[in-house]
Amino acid sequence: MRAPSTSANLGAGFDVVAVAHDAYVAEAYVKVGSGCGVEVRFRGFDPGGDNTVVRAFRRFFELTGVCRGVEVEVVNHIPVARGLGSSGASAVAALAGFIREAGVRVDPRLVVEAAGFGEAAAAGSPHFDNVAGAALGGAVVLTSLSPVDFVKFTPRLTFVVGVPDVPPMPNKTKMMREVLPREVEFRTYVRQISRVASLVAGFALSDPRLVARGMEDEVVEAARAPLVPGYHRARRYALEAGALGFALSGAGPSVIALVLDRDADAVKSAVARAYAEEGLRAEVKVAAVAEGALSQT
């Protein structure tokens, strides 16, 4: 079973918006047997015994009342700790593989809730944006966090994803949340609402220019950008090359630019050049909106 990489927030949609794309993928190979419990192996990367997949299964068993003996091998091709939803995609791919192999029918909201609960192993607290994107595909907007609920859109959008090769930041997600402002002026709040509305409208209408308006963010991204190597130069070069919008992918350090197809290669080259001038190695890809893992069950 495969789950796609995701970019959460996409600018103003902090913790409630994510888009799934085909830049990278996580794979999970699942065997279902007798008993009740889960054993997980990671090929090429060891997050430890208390990981997102184990926690996600435990929560899934609690929510559904379905418990089997499960063996999972995860092969994650999504760069770890780069803001591309690697931990969430691992859990989603594993849960989707179990659902298919066990032949059970499950409300997708329970899959998202279980996988989001598993994210606490990597991020310190549950969150549901990346896992919703990985599970459902397309662009996902969370409409409720308790209980978890969402709306999925299937916009036709093209992105350039830049992944700088920088040392992993210890406790990155926790630290990136700690730098966020505790108070926001009312006028700023209103502007942010208008941007989130633009994101949703752009997804619904498959209108990249509306989505681009929503990728402006003067609250979360303004606080995080100074901590992200190469961000400002990559943003400037991408917009100069024709990108419609530009944002951190999740908590970074990866970035995502929204482009028209005709400008994709130029923006890709511009972002690569920006990182090179910063003295950073980087992988830069053109990506399209992807299907989610649950579409394969």
C-alpha positions, 0 to 999 in steps of 0.5 A: 500500500502506498501513501503520498507525501503531503504539504500541510498549511499551504500558507494560511491554512495552519493545521486545517489544510493539506494537499497530497502530491506525488513528489514522494511516497511511503509504502507499507507491506502488511500481513494479517494473522491471528491474535491481536497486536502489531509488529512494525519494521522500518526499512532504512530508518528506525524511529524506535519502538514507540512510533507513529505506526504503532500508536496509530494501530493502537488507536485504530483498534480502540476506535473500531473494535477490530483487532488482529495480529498485524505485521508491517514493514514500512519503506518510506521514500519521503524525506524524514523531518522535512515537512512532507508528512513522512510520519503520517504517510507511514501510518496511513499506508500501514492502516490502509494496507491492513484494511485491505488485507483484513477485508474490513470496512471502516469510516475514513474519519476513523482512519484519519483520527487514528493516524493523527493520534499516532502523529503524537509520537513524532510531533508531541501532540496529535494533528490531522492535516497531513494524515487526512491528505495522505489518506484521502488524496487531493486537497483536504480541509478539516472542518472539525477537530473534535470530532474529526471531520473534513472535506476533500477537493480534487483540484488540478494543480501543479507544484514545485517542491524544494527539499534542502539538505540541512541537518535535522532540527531536534524536536523540530515540530515542537520548536516550530510551534513554540515560536508562533505568536500567542496573540494576533491583532483582529485586523490580521485575524480577518485577513487570515480568514479571507486567505483561508476562504480563498484556499477553499474556494480555489480548491473547489473551483480548481483555480490556482490564482485563488489558491495562491492568494491563500498561500500568503501568511503573515502569522505562522510563516512570518514566525517560522521563515527566519529559522528555515535555511534558504527560504527567503531567496527560494521564495524570491527566485520562485516568484520572479520565475513565475510562481503564483504562490509560495509557502513552507511545506508544513513546518519546513524546511521544505517549500512548495510553490504553486505554478502554472504548467508552462512555468514549472520548469523555470520555477524548478530551476530558479528554486534549485539556483536559490539553494545553490547560491545559499550553499545548500544541496537540495532536491527540487521536483515538479509535482501534481496532486495525488490520490490517497492511500484509501483510494486503493482499498 
